[in-house]
Amino acid sequence: MMRLLFLLGALVAMLFAASLAIGPAEASFAKSLSSLLTDDGTPFTLVMREIRLPRALLAVMIGASLGLAGAAMQGYLRNPLAEPGLIGVSSSAALGAVLSLQTGFAAAFALALPLSALAAALVGVLLVLLLAGPRGASMTLILAGIAISAMAGALISLVLNLSPNPYAANEIVFWMMGSLADRSMLHVFLALPVMALGWILLGTLGRGLDALTLGEDAASSMGINLSRLRLSLVVGVSCVVGAGTAVAG
């Protein structure tokens, strides 16, 4: 297992380096690395630091976040098909972004769109926790997440249907497809604290998720606080998924 993790980590590092060196502006890997580390006064330094580096960092952050959130959800639900979108956070964040684009608030300032998505994700997770209740079982959490996701999806469709501007509708659709284009270090600094909080919360759940493999009753008898575990799981998944959706669509 450790060997596999090492190989996968090395592969991610290689792809990260390749993403920095590959682009429309042709340059050797050595020149790309040099322009990234030292300011030589050329436009290529700006390309490396303000265009390629933020995209590469966001790609790694989002990929790691989705992998960690998916593993946590699969451990909690004891189902290898579980995924982070089950609790409706991504749909809620998308709804916030869609409303921001439709109302024109996204053009107010640079971070209006991701902040709107993060705020909507927060509202979505609060609604999920309210519907699931403080002592709800895992099935209750799934049903609450599906309900919120369905409601958010219906509202997104309504906004698209009522949009008087076809160009705004096209912009909404393209945003929902997801992209790292035009992302800057501002987006990295916005997403990183939220994702880091999610990583910490999810990283503390290992013992509880291992105990859950024996069932909720057995885990509870072993001293695992299931209510606190579920709260940490939902908040952690919401942080990583909400932040990823906010900055990348």
C-alpha positions as CSV (number, residue, x, y, z in Angstrom):
1,M,0.0,0.0,0.0
2,M,2.8,2.4,0.9
3,R,4.5,1.7,-2.4
4,L,1.3,2.4,-4.3
5,L,0.8,5.7,-2.4
6,F,4.4,6.7,-3.2
7,L,4.0,5.9,-6.9
8,L,0.7,7.9,-7.1
9,G,2.3,10.8,-5.2
10,A,5.2,10.8,-7.7
11,L,2.8,10.7,-10.6
12,V,0.9,13.7,-9.3
13,A,4.2,15.6,-8.8
14,M,5.2,14.9,-12.4
15,L,1.9,16.0,-13.8
16,F,2.0,19.1,-11.7
17,A,5.4,20.0,-13.1
18,A,4.3,19.1,-16.6
19,S,1.2,21.4,-16.2
20,L,3.6,24.3,-15.4
21,A,5.8,23.7,-18.4
22,I,3.2,22.9,-21.1
23,G,1.2,25.7,-22.7
24,P,0.7,28.0,-25.8
25,A,3.9,29.9,-24.8
26,E,6.6,27.5,-25.9
27,A,9.5,27.3,-23.5
28,S,11.8,24.6,-22.0
29,F,11.1,23.1,-18.6
30,A,14.3,24.8,-17.3
31,K,13.2,28.2,-18.5
32,S,9.7,27.7,-17.0
33,L,11.2,26.7,-13.7
34,S,13.6,29.6,-13.8
35,S,10.9,32.1,-14.6
36,L,8.8,30.8,-11.7
37,L,11.5,31.0,-9.1
38,T,13.2,34.3,-10.2
39,D,11.8,37.5,-11.6
40,D,13.8,38.1,-14.8
41,G,11.6,41.0,-15.9
42,T,10.1,39.1,-18.9
43,P,6.4,38.6,-19.7
44,F,7.0,34.8,-19.3
45,T,7.5,35.3,-15.5
46,L,4.0,36.8,-15.4
47,V,2.6,33.9,-17.4
48,M,4.1,31.4,-15.0
49,R,3.2,33.1,-11.7
50,E,-0.2,34.6,-12.5
51,I,-1.6,32.1,-15.0
52,R,0.0,28.6,-14.9
53,L,0.8,28.3,-11.2
54,P,-2.7,29.2,-9.8
55,R,-4.3,26.7,-12.2
56,A,-1.9,23.9,-11.3
57,L,-2.3,24.6,-7.6
58,L,-6.1,24.7,-7.8
59,A,-6.1,21.5,-9.8
60,V,-4.1,19.6,-7.1
61,M,-6.1,21.1,-4.3
62,I,-9.4,20.3,-5.8
63,G,-8.3,16.8,-6.8
64,A,-7.0,16.0,-3.3
65,S,-10.1,17.5,-1.7
66,L,-12.5,15.4,-3.8
67,G,-10.5,12.3,-3.2
68,L,-10.5,12.8,0.6
69,A,-14.2,13.7,0.7
70,G,-15.1,10.7,-1.4
71,A,-13.1,8.3,0.8
72,A,-14.7,9.8,4.0
73,M,-18.3,9.5,2.5
74,Q,-17.6,5.9,1.4
75,G,-16.3,5.0,4.9
76,Y,-19.2,6.7,6.7
77,L,-21.9,5.1,4.4
78,R,-20.0,1.8,4.0
79,N,-20.7,2.0,0.3
80,P,-17.9,2.2,-2.3
81,L,-20.3,4.1,-4.7
82,A,-20.8,7.0,-2.3
83,E,-19.6,10.4,-3.5
84,P,-19.4,13.9,-1.9
85,G,-22.3,15.3,-3.9
86,L,-24.7,13.1,-2.0
87,I,-25.2,15.8,0.7
88,G,-26.2,18.5,-1.8
89,V,-23.3,20.9,-1.2
90,S,-22.1,21.1,-4.8
91,S,-25.7,21.7,-6.1
92,S,-26.2,24.4,-3.5
93,A,-22.9,26.1,-4.4
94,A,-23.9,26.0,-8.1
95,L,-27.2,27.6,-7.3
96,G,-25.5,30.5,-5.5
97,A,-23.1,31.0,-8.4
98,V,-26.0,30.9,-10.9
99,L,-28.0,33.5,-9.0
100,S,-24.9,35.6,-8.8
101,L,-24.5,35.5,-12.6
102,Q,-28.2,36.0,-13.3
103,T,-28.5,39.1,-11.0
104,G,-25.3,40.6,-12.2
105,F,-23.7,40.5,-8.7
106,A,-20.8,38.4,-10.1
107,A,-19.6,41.6,-12.0
108,A,-19.6,43.7,-8.8
109,F,-16.0,42.6,-7.8
110,A,-13.5,39.9,-8.6
111,L,-14.5,37.4,-5.9
112,A,-18.3,38.0,-6.0
113,L,-18.9,34.7,-7.8
114,P,-16.9,32.3,-5.6
115,L,-18.1,34.1,-2.4
116,S,-21.8,33.7,-3.5
117,A,-21.1,30.0,-4.2
118,L,-19.5,29.5,-0.7
119,A,-22.4,31.3,1.0
120,A,-25.0,29.1,-0.8
121,A,-23.0,26.0,0.1
122,L,-23.2,27.1,3.8
123,V,-26.9,27.5,3.5
124,G,-27.2,24.1,1.9
125,V,-25.3,22.3,4.6
126,L,-27.3,24.0,7.3
127,L,-30.5,22.8,5.6
128,V,-29.2,19.3,5.4
129,L,-28.3,19.3,9.1
130,L,-31.7,20.7,9.9
131,L,-33.5,18.1,7.9
132,A,-31.4,15.2,9.1
133,G,-31.7,16.2,12.8
134,P,-29.1,15.9,15.5
135,R,-29.4,12.1,15.8
136,G,-30.4,11.1,12.3
137,A,-29.0,7.9,10.8
138,S,-26.8,7.8,7.7
139,M,-29.9,7.0,5.5
140,T,-31.6,10.2,6.9
141,L,-28.5,12.2,5.9
142,I,-28.6,10.8,2.4
143,L,-32.3,11.5,2.0
144,A,-31.8,15.1,3.3
145,G,-28.9,15.6,0.9
146,I,-30.8,14.3,-2.1
147,A,-33.8,16.6,-1.2
148,I,-31.5,19.6,-1.1
149,S,-29.7,18.6,-4.2
150,A,-33.0,18.1,-6.1
151,M,-34.4,21.5,-4.9
152,A,-31.2,23.3,-5.9
153,G,-31.2,21.6,-9.3
154,A,-34.9,22.6,-9.9
155,L,-34.1,26.2,-8.9
156,I,-31.1,26.3,-11.3
157,S,-33.4,25.0,-14.1
158,L,-35.9,27.7,-13.2
159,V,-33.3,30.4,-13.4
160,L,-32.1,29.2,-16.8
161,N,-35.7,29.0,-18.1
162,L,-36.6,32.5,-16.9
163,S,-33.3,34.1,-18.0
164,P,-34.2,36.9,-20.5
165,N,-30.6,37.1,-21.7
166,P,-29.4,34.1,-23.8
167,Y,-25.8,35.2,-23.3
168,A,-26.3,35.1,-19.5
169,A,-27.8,31.6,-19.9
170,N,-24.8,30.5,-21.9
171,E,-22.4,31.9,-19.4
172,I,-24.2,30.0,-16.6
173,V,-24.1,26.7,-18.5
174,F,-20.4,27.1,-19.3
175,W,-19.6,27.9,-15.7
176,M,-21.5,24.8,-14.5
177,M,-19.3,22.6,-16.8
178,G,-16.3,23.6,-14.7
179,S,-13.1,25.3,-15.7
180,L,-9.8,26.6,-14.2
181,A,-9.5,29.3,-16.9
182,D,-8.9,32.9,-15.7
183,R,-8.2,31.7,-12.2
184,S,-5.6,33.7,-10.2
185,M,-3.8,33.5,-6.9
186,L,-6.8,35.3,-5.3
187,H,-8.8,32.2,-5.9
188,V,-6.1,30.0,-4.4
189,F,-6.0,32.2,-1.3
190,L,-9.8,32.1,-1.1
191,A,-10.2,28.4,-1.4
192,L,-7.1,27.3,0.6
193,P,-8.3,28.2,4.2
194,V,-11.7,26.7,3.6
195,M,-10.2,23.5,2.1
196,A,-7.6,23.3,4.9
197,L,-10.4,23.4,7.5
198,G,-12.1,20.5,5.7
199,W,-8.9,18.5,5.4
200,I,-8.3,18.8,9.1
201,L,-11.9,17.8,10.0
202,L,-11.9,14.8,7.6
203,G,-8.4,13.8,8.7
204,T,-9.5,13.3,12.3
205,L,-12.2,10.8,11.4
206,G,-10.0,7.8,10.7
207,R,-10.6,5.9,13.9
208,G,-14.4,6.6,13.8
209,L,-14.7,5.5,10.2
210,D,-12.7,2.3,10.9
211,A,-15.1,1.5,13.8
212,L,-18.1,2.1,11.5
213,T,-17.1,-0.8,9.4
214,L,-18.6,-3.0,12.2
215,G,-21.9,-1.1,12.1
216,E,-23.2,2.0,14.0
217,D,-24.2,0.0,17.1
218,A,-20.8,-1.5,17.4
219,A,-19.1,1.8,16.8
220,S,-21.2,3.5,19.4
221,S,-20.4,0.7,22.0
222,M,-16.7,1.3,21.3
223,G,-17.0,4.9,22.4
224,I,-17.5,6.7,19.1
225,N,-19.7,9.7,19.3
226,L,-21.7,9.2,16.1
227,S,-23.4,12.6,16.2
228,R,-20.1,14.5,16.4
229,L,-18.5,12.2,13.7
230,R,-21.4,13.0,11.4
231,L,-21.2,16.7,12.1
232,S,-17.4,16.7,11.4
233,L,-18.0,14.7,8.2
234,V,-20.7,17.0,6.8
235,V,-18.8,20.2,7.7
236,G,-15.5,18.8,6.3
237,V,-17.1,17.6,3.1
238,S,-19.0,20.9,2.7
239,C,-15.8,22.9,3.1
240,V,-13.8,21.0,0.5
241,V,-16.6,20.5,-2.0
242,G,-18.0,24.0,-1.6
243,A,-14.7,25.7,-2.0
244,G,-13.8,23.5,-5.0
245,T,-17.2,24.3,-6.7
246,A,-16.8,28.0,-5.9
247,V,-13.5,28.4,-7.6
248,A,-13.8,25.9,-10.5
249,G,-17.5,25.4,-11.1
